[in-house]
Amino acid sequence: MAGKKERPEVAGDRNMVPNGADPPCWGPPEDSGGVVDSGSGGNPPWVIAGGVAGSGRSGLPPADPAFRLDYPVFWEWLTATSVCGRPRKTGTFLLFAEEGRLKAALNDREGLVVAFASSDTFLGLLETVNEGLQTGRLDWRPGKRR
């Protein structure tokens, strides 16, 4: 990082809520006529179809202020234990190298889906994942049922 990044404002980010409380539920933009573009029913854009099943565990996420600042949407997806007051299983991120590139497997244990991303650099991979979660452009596929 060449310089200190300015903290982006991300709706639902726990840093915006006092005492680490759950963020307010997401909803449609005021000018949308009540429509949520992602089809997520008022959940954050990274909540995968199927929503929150109520099988998560309570607890505080690990503390990593630098990661949280640089990749806020990825951090929230990875560590959120609840969405709109309902329990949520945290996501998993598996890093591996293949064919001369760094790759990641993202497992949304709540939505039972997986997505993959790749980049030539680790920081590029983190940026790709953060942006993909924020825009909803990751290619989510059915995961293995357990």
C-alpha positions, 0 to 999 in steps of 0.5 A, spaced: 500 500 500 502 506 497 498 510 502 493 510 507 486 508 504 481 512 506 475 508 509 470 507 504 463 507 507 459 500 506 452 499 508 451 494 514 459 495 516 460 493 523 464 499 524 458 504 522 454 501 528 456 503 536 459 497 540 460 492 534 452 491 534 449 487 528 448 492 522 441 494 521 437 490 516 439 492 508 433 494 504 432 497 497 434 504 495 429 509 497 429 511 490 428 504 487 420 503 488 422 498 493 426 493 489 432 490 491 437 489 485 440 483 487 434 479 489 436 478 496 430 480 499 433 486 503 439 482 505 446 485 504 449 483 496 453 478 498 447 474 501 446 468 497 440 466 494 437 461 500 438 467 505 440 466 512 438 459 515 439 460 522 444 455 523 450 460 525 453 461 531 454 467 535 461 470 537 465 476 535 469 476 529 477 476 529 480 482 530 484 485 523 483 492 522 487 493 516 484 487 513 477 490 515 479 497 512 482 495 505 477 489 504 470 491 507 465 487 504 470 481 503 471 481 511 463 482 512 462 476 508 467 472 511 466 473 518 459 475 519 455 471 524 448 474 523 444 478 518 438 482 520 439 479 527 438 472 524 444 467 525 449 465 519 454 460 518 461 464 516 464 463 509 470 460 508 476 462 503 481 457 501 487 459 498 491 455 493 496 456 487 495 452 480 497 453 473 502 459 475 496 463 478 493 464 485 486 462 486 481 462 491 475 458 493 470 461 497 465 457 500 458 460 502 456 455 508 450 458 509 447 458 502 451 452 500 454 455 494 462 456 492 465 461 487 472 461 485 477 467 483 484 468 481 489 473 480 497 473 478 498 477 485 495 475 492 493 483 493 489 482 486 486 476 488 483 480 495 481 485 490 477 481 486 474 477 491 472 484 495 469 487 488 466 480 486 462 480 493 460 487 493 457 487 485 454 480 486 458 478 480 462 472 482 459 466 479 456 462 485 455 454 483 451 449 488 456 446 493 457 439 496 451 438 501 453 435 507 
